[in-house]
């Protein structure tokens, strides 16, 4: 997808609160992310038919926000969520609404509940139904009790249950299963991350043979700590087998050419995770996942550009035209869209990835290697 910044546009935002369309929107900020967190919104509008008394008396507000680029002929849903804060400015005749998408339903649900003899996918489906959400859930096989003591009747929540929310539980299960979890619209997604696909967009800071410039600001960040070789070690004690295991995954970083002066390679960045009751295969898979997560923090791109409606977190994009090692593909991490009567419709995109050419090596410690627990 190539953005045509020359095309005539008439951006509009529509706010529907508790089923009624609300006029008078002046500006809005919509933030979508890939951080195991709720998408957020803030809308500022003029007081119209809804008086300060009406806003002050309303206790529950469901908000649906949609954007259009053609003056309202076609609308694209952006966030369907709940208002957390209503701020009324009666002297200025304005009201501001701040809230989150329907992830908030799970975040606000404290739980001391036990989930015996259930799989992660069954728990995700149960919690989705509880909050009126559709479930896009990939089936998992192991009973959650196996994660604690290989006892199928073992409860999921422990002594700190009073501080646990349903969202915390789902995130923990997703990490354990190697899945992603998020809410879009009225659907809870619990599934493995999508494999790398073709970039959904090409961003350029300057005109090139492939197309015109389409960003107004570009910041390129490289973490030199994550640019070193990275080693992830996972240690686990398996109660069923009465044995301890350690597994290691390592990434050898690409050595840049033509840099400033000469420098010796820095020490290997080593991360150690201790997780109970894994099998050797599970420990290796966890080490590889953690390695991929850490490696993606090496290069971070932040671009500002005209707003559009096609990109979303979890998609890939490609950067070209900087004529540096930053010209490569990235995973989109966060999109912050802003629309107001003065500046029109703009967005800020944050994306990250490891250096192209970095190599992940096989585990340096054989499966089932025992480490001392004493």
LINPELIN-V704934 format. One record per helix or strand of 2 or more residues. SS is the DSSP state (helix for helix, strand for strand). FROM is the first residue (numbers start at 0). TO is the last residue. Records with the same first field share a line. If there is no record, write none. Layout:
# LINPELIN-V704934
SS=FROM-TO, FROM-TO
This chain:
# LINPELIN-V704934
strand=11-16, 19-21, 24-32, 39-45, 61-67, 75-88, 93-100, 133-136, 178-183, 186-191, 201-203, 216-221, 229-237, 242-251, 268-273, 298-305, 315-319, 328-339, 343-352, 358-360
helix=51-56, 102-106, 119-129, 143-146, 160-162, 165-176, 279-294
